Amino acid sequence: MDDSLAKRATGLAIACAIVLAALFAPPFGGLAREGMLALGLLCGAVALWVCGTLPTGVTGLCATVLLFALGAVDSFGEAFSGYTTLNVWFILAVFCMTAIMQRSSLGLRLARRLVDLAGASSRRLVFAFMWVSAIVSTVMTDAGAAVVTMGIAVAVLNSLGVEKGRSNLGRCLLLGITFASFIGGFATPVSHALNVVGSGLYQQATGQAVNFLEWTAVGVPLMFVMLPVTWFFLTRAFPPEEIDGATVRRAVDEAVSVGAWSAVDTKALTFVIAMPAAWIASSFVPNADPTVVTIIGLALMFLPGIDLLDWKFFSGCVNWNVFLMLGGIMCLGNAIQSTGCAEFFSSIFMGWGIMDMDPFAVMLLVAFAVYALQTVLPVAPAFLTLLLPLLVPYAQAAGISPLVPVLVMCSLLAGNFLLPLNPNSVVTYGEGYYSFTDMLRGGWAAAIVHVVAVVAASFAVTGLFWP
């Protein structure tokens, strides 16, 4: 049996054992049988996700069906209630932004322009590629942004003749692109699927939708702070060798073939500007939820005369695995809430004496602990589903905005600066320009700053909105 098959089989065995234990175990400490089943199914899904036993979306569907089949919830409709939430349909609709970025040359033109500005400075070149990765990841999936930016960077490195594993410029470019995609992916509540999960769990716990402006008031300034901080530590850890500016420009010209500005580019740019403006405006207009705005924007892209997208192209850009997994997570989250499982663990969490501690210190300790865990166990959606039902009630009881733990967890779980175990870093790591120890050496200082900065920014900004 090869290693991959063994790992998948191990995940299946662990998941089955967890679910069977939850099914036959007696009620424990006030946690009803239904709550134990919901928790067991969530933990079983985590085992399948970690081991890659099934596609992540299929795992989400299976867990949802079992919620009803095993009796954790009373009806099939209740089991699948997560798939009817606005957040799930939002993630489907927002793939329109990924589609128009792929349909147009906007991302490539941005890359060319910033690389031109970098000139013959290798440090500025790294900074330019980091900005491309971050900006593109605010309007399309961060993994997609990393792939697009990496393609251009690798072409430049090949033209310069750098040696994989030995070039500091190669290390800085690939690590910088990876780190920047994490940072840009948190900038808005629509930048990353994880942000949508967090927004949905926040709405389940509080009954209120996430305020788009409040989120961006934390995410965008954090991006402008963390990009130069991360670049500074990265280029100090691995001082990039000098480059020939003319060679770089030729390499970019060969890698980035954009042609003349087209009607598609004009339409795409219009939507790239209009959609974020509409999302921000939705914070002030009753019933103008970002999901509604996005679906309307998606429909406009198909209108006769605009024809920016067609269904075949759009459906090819949709990550159905993410859509199905997100729906499954929301279903599990609903079950965790409705069965009393969240309330049970919240009472235990509150009983640890944390109400006597300063809320900032509590969130900082939790943030560092979660960051350490997700470094070696990269199952961010599961961490959100388990932690937010505990942390949001804590925030309300402590008198701080319940959005604080959502912002902190979504930012820190979006990616990792220490080990290449999440999808974005796996993509760039596979190119062979940096090692596990390179990532740890280049990212540890930025990781510490990131944790402190996001906690501080979340407290500072939400305090302006929270009465």
Long-range contacts (C-beta under 8 A, 24 or more apart in sequence): 4-52, 7-51, 7-52, 8-51, 8-52, 8-53, 9-53, 10-51, 11-47, 11-48, 11-50, 11-51, 11-52, 11-53, 12-48, 12-51, 12-53, 14-44, 14-47, 14-51, 15-44, 15-45, 15-47, 15-48, 15-53, 16-44, 18-43, 18-44, 18-47, 19-44, 19-66, 19-70, 23-70, 29-344, 30-344, 31-340, 31-341, 31-344, 32-339, 32-340, 33-71, 34-71, 34-72, 34-73, 34-335, 34-339, 34-340, 35-336, 35-339, 35-340, 35-341, 35-344, 36-341, 37-67, 37-70, 37-71, 37-72, 37-339, 38-67, 38-72, 38-73, 38-332, 38-335, 38-336, 38-339, 38-341, 39-336, 39-341, 41-66, 41-67, 41-70, 41-72, 41-332, 41-335, 42-332, 42-336, 42-382, 42-385, 42-386, 45-328, 45-332, 45-382, 46-379, 46-382, 49-379, 49-381, 49-382, 50-377, 50-379, 55-321, 56-321, 56-322, 56-324, 56-325, 57-320, 57-321, 57-322, 57-323, 57-324, 57-325, 57-328, 58-324, 59-325, 59-328, 60-324, 60-325, 60-326, 60-327, 60-328, 60-329, 60-331, 61-324, 61-327, 61-328, 63-328, 63-331, 63-332, 64-327, 64-328, 64-331, 64-332, 67-331, 67-332, 67-335, 72-335, 72-339, 73-335, 73-338, 73-339, 78-334, 78-338, 79-331, 79-335, 80-327, 80-331, 81-330, 81-331, 81-334, 82-200, 82-327, 82-328, 82-329, 82-330, 82-331, 82-332, 82-333, 82-334, 83-327, 83-330, 83-331, 85-200, 85-203, 85-330, 86-200, 86-203, 86-209, 86-289, 86-291, 87-196, 87-197, 87-199, 87-200, 87-203, 87-291, 87-326, 87-330, 88-196, 88-200, 88-323, 88-326, 88-327, 88-330, 89-291, 89-295, 90-190, 90-196, 90-290, 90-291, 90-294, 91-193, 91-196, 91-322, 91-323, 91-326, 92-318, 92-323, 93-291, 93-294, 93-295, 93-297, 93-298, 94-190, 94-196, 94-294, 95-314, 95-317, 95-318, 95-319, 96-271, 96-294, 96-297, 96-298, 96-301, 96-309, 96-314, 97-139, 97-140, 97-190, 97-271, 97-272, 97-275, 98-139, 98-140, 98-141, 98-144, 98-317, 99-301, 99-309, 99-313, 99-314, 99-317, 100-267, 100-268, 100-271, 100-272, 100-301, 100-308, 100-309, 101-136, 101-139, 101-140, 101-144, 101-148, 101-268, 101-272, 102-140, 102-144, 102-317, 103-264, 103-268, 103-308, 103-309, 103-313, 104-262, 104-264, 104-265, 104-267, 104-268, 104-269, 105-258, 105-259, 105-262, 105-265, 106-265, 106-268, 106-269, 106-272, 107-132, 107-136, 107-140, 107-145, 107-148, 107-149, 108-148, 108-152, 108-256, 108-257, 108-258, 109-256, 109-258, 109-265, 110-135, 110-136, 111-148, 111-149, 111-152, 111-252, 111-256, 112-252, 112-253, 112-256, 112-258, 115-152, 115-156, 115-248, 115-249, 115-252, 116-249, 116-252, 118-248, 119-245, 120-242, 120-243, 120-244, 120-245, 120-248, 121-243, 122-169, 122-172, 122-240, 122-241, 122-242, 122-243, 123-231, 123-235, 123-240, 125-156, 125-169, 125-173, 125-240, 125-243, 125-248, 126-169, 126-172, 126-173, 126-176, 126-231, 126-234, 126-235, 126-240, 127-176, 127-227, 127-228, 127-231, 129-153, 129-173, 129-176, 129-177, 129-180, 130-176, 130-177, 130-179, 130-180, 130-227, 130-230, 130-231, 131-180, 131-227, 132-177, 132-180, 133-176, 133-177, 133-178, 133-180, 133-181, 133-184, 134-180, 134-181, 134-183, 134-184, 134-187, 134-223, 134-227, 135-184, 136-184, 137-180, 137-181, 137-184, 137-185, 137-187, 137-191, 137-192, 138-184, 138-185, 138-187, 138-188, 138-191, 138-223, 139-191, 139-272, 139-276, 141-192, 141-193, 141-319, 142-181, 142-182, 142-184, 142-185, 142-191, 142-192, 142-414, 142-415, 142-424, 143-181, 143-423, 143-424, 143-427, 145-181, 145-184, 145-185, 146-177, 146-178, 146-181, 146-424, 146-427, 146-428, 147-427, 149-177, 149-181, 150-174, 150-177, 150-427, 150-428, 150-431, 151-255, 152-252, 152-255, 152-256, 153-177, 154-431, 155-251, 155-252, 155-254, 155-255, 156-248, 156-251, 156-252, 156-255, 157-433, 158-251, 159-247, 159-248, 159-250, 159-251, 159-254, 160-243, 160-244, 160-247, 160-248, 160-251, 162-241, 164-431, 164-432, 164-433, 165-432, 165-433, 165-434, 165-435, 167-241, 167-433, 168-238, 168-239, 168-240, 168-241, 169-240, 169-241, 169-243, 170-433, 170-434, 171-238, 171-433, 171-434, 171-438, 171-442, 172-234, 172-235, 172-238, 172-240, 172-442, 173-240, 173-433, 174-428, 174-429, 174-431, 174-433, 174-434, 175-234, 175-238, 175-428, 175-434, 175-438, 175-439, 175-442, 175-443, 176-230, 176-231, 176-234, 177-428, 178-415, 178-420, 178-424, 178-425, 178-428, 179-230, 179-234, 179-415, 179-417, 179-443, 179-446, 180-227, 180-230, 181-415, 181-424, 182-414, 182-415, 182-416, 182-417, 182-424, 183-222, 183-223, 183-226, 183-227, 183-230, 184-223, 185-414, 185-415, 186-219, 186-222, 186-223, 186-410, 186-411, 186-414, 187-216, 187-219, 187-220, 187-222, 187-223, 188-212, 188-215, 188-216, 188-219, 188-220, 188-276, 188-279, 189-215, 189-216, 189-219, 189-290, 190-279, 190-290, 190-294, 191-219, 192-410, 192-414, 193-319, 193-322, 193-326, 194-380, 194-381, 194-384, 194-410, 194-413, 194-414, 195-410, 195-414, 196-326, 197-326, 197-329, 197-330, 197-381, 197-384, 197-385, 197-410, 198-384, 198-388, 198-406, 198-407, 198-409, 198-410, 199-406, 200-326, 200-330, 200-333, 201-330, 201-333, 201-384, 201-385, 201-388, 201-389, 201-392, 201-406, 202-388, 202-392, 202-402, 202-403, 202-406, 204-330, 204-333, 204-334, 204-337, 205-337, 205-342, 205-388, 205-389, 205-392, 205-393, 205-402, 206-392, 206-396, 206-402, 209-289, 210-403, 210-406, 211-283, 211-403, 211-465, 212-279, 212-280, 212-282, 212-283, 212-290, 213-280, 213-283, 213-284, 214-283, 214-403, 214-461, 214-462, 214-465, 215-403, 215-407, 216-280, 217-461, 217-464, 217-465, 218-407, 218-454, 218-457, 218-458, 218-461, 218-462, 219-407, 219-411, 221-457, 221-461, 222-411, 222-453, 222-454, 222-457, 225-453, 226-446, 226-449, 226-450, 226-453, 229-446, 229-449, 229-453, 230-417, 230-443, 230-446, 230-450, 233-442, 233-443, 233-445, 233-446, 233-449, 234-442, 234-443, 234-446, 237-441, 237-442, 237-445, 238-438, 238-441, 238-442, 264-308, 267-306, 267-308, 268-308, 271-297, 271-300, 271-301, 271-308, 325-381, 326-381, 329-381, 329-382, 329-384, 329-385, 332-385, 333-385, 333-389, 336-385, 336-389, 337-389, 341-389, 342-389, 342-390, 342-393, 345-389, 345-390, 346-389, 346-390, 346-393, 346-394, 349-390, 349-394, 350-393, 350-394, 350-397, 354-394, 355-397, 355-398, 359-395, 359-398, 359-399, 359-400, 359-459, 360-455, 360-456, 360-459, 362-394, 362-398, 363-404, 363-405, 363-408, 363-455, 363-458, 363-459, 364-451, 364-452, 364-455, 366-391, 366-405, 366-408, 367-408, 367-409, 367-412, 367-451, 367-454, 367-455, 368-451, 370-409, 370-412, 370-413, 371-412, 371-416, 371-447, 371-451, 374-412, 374-413, 374-416, 375-416, 375-418, 375-419, 375-421, 376-419, 376-421, 378-416, 378-421, 378-422, 380-413, 380-414, 380-422, 383-409, 383-413, 384-409, 384-410, 384-413, 400-459, 400-462, 400-463, 400-466, 401-462, 401-463, 401-465, 401-466, 403-458, 403-462, 403-466, 404-458, 404-459, 404-462, 407-454, 407-457, 407-458, 407-462, 408-454, 408-455, 408-458, 411-450, 411-454, 412-450, 412-451, 412-454, 416-443, 416-447, 417-442, 417-443, 417-444, 417-446, 417-447, 417-450, 418-443, 418-444, 418-447
